Amino acid sequence: PGRAWGSNEPLWISDISTDSNCPRAPLAAKTGLHAAIEAPIMTEKRIYGIIEFLDLKIRDPDTLALKMLGDIGLKVGLYLERKETEELLQAANAQLAEIVRSAPVAITAVDNENKVLTWNPTAEHLFGWTEAEVLGKPIPTIPEDKYDEHVTTLQQVLAGKIITRCEVQRKNKNGKMLLLSCSKSPLQDSHHRQIGMLCIGVDITEHKLLEAQAKRMDRLATLGQLLSGIAHELKNPLFIITGRLHLLKEKLQSQIAPDISDDVRSIIQAAERMTKTVEQFLQLAKPIAPTKIQAPMEQIVQRALNFLANELIKNQITVIRDFPPNLPQILTDPHQIEGVLLNLILNAIQAMASAHGRGTLTITIALVPSGSAPDSGTLGSPGP
């Protein structure tokens, strides 16, 4: 067998009992064996073994029989290779199925007609439907108002698009709405044909609630810092209103017909100033859904500075405004931008007041090309 193994070719030996290259020749002569035919069981990649036939008679080589035996060896080798490949594939599929089953994220898949192909235990726990309830049926987690959006996404993925970390709204069996972070990719068969969409989803409902609560706490902290400034803003107009009302009382008590138009005008202006201050504070305090509009950036910055005017004066902060003329309006959410600016300016005020007891706050608005970063700079700098 060693010669057939080494040559990868079938071999015919007429009489092995007299073959000097056969180490088993003495044993063959003792047992009366003579002719031997050998062929490797092989494929192009490897040899699995040797087929060997022994005969009690001496036989001359038969080319046709030798070729036939070589073909048998090749076919058996191909069969063994296929079986080995099938076993490896089965093991890989079993491992993959276990990974899907044990995954801590919801793994689902739908076919081209939106019918469920895969539904792992985490998906069962998250949505409430068992695998048996959904397999082969339209996916039940899509809210009615999100169905068209889901169909559009399915068509995009079937066309080859891969979507990562998109936030989607889904419902569970009880009708509760969930917020998921999903990644989606095309699902292919063994011939690389698109047969559906694979989705991996993580429930971020609680995370989003905690995130919203954290934002509210940040907002409350900011508002708390602004209360002293608001009290100061209200104190002056209240003093004006009180003074003018006392003056009005004296005029009305006098015998001369009073001219009270200036007093009334001052009271109205002071009341309007108070109303504007309160409205601005309430606007900051009330959560508002993001809305993008065209707005002038310099006005947004100025509103933030006006709101913090008392803090700036109290902490001896000089403000330098570097605003170029004729700035275009930008598409933004003025309310959110103003909140960000308030936080930044308050942080700068506190840092300068703590370090030096005074300082200079420089705010620059500049136009930069799309995709490039503005020059770095310092929001606040210490005074002399």
Secondary structure, 3 states (H helix, E strand, C coil): CHHHHHHCCCEEECCHHHCCCCCCHHHHHHHCCCCEEEEEEECCCCEEEEEEEECCCCCCCCHHHHHHHHHHHHHHHHHHHHHHHHHHHHHHHHHHHHHHHHCCCEEEEEECCCEEEEECHHHHHHHCCCHHHHECCECCCCCHHHHHHHHHHHHHHHCCCCEEEEEEEEECCCCCEEEEEEEEEEEECCCCCEEEEEEEEEECHHHHHHHHHHHHHHHHHHHHHHHHHHHHHHHHHHHHHHHHHHHHHHHHHCCCCCCCHHHHHHHHHHHHHHHHHHHHHHHHHCCCCCCCEEECHHHHHHHHHHHCHHHHHHCCEEEEEECCCCCCCEEECHHHHHHHHHHHHHHHHHHHHHHHCCEEEEEECCCCCCCCCCCCCCCEEECC
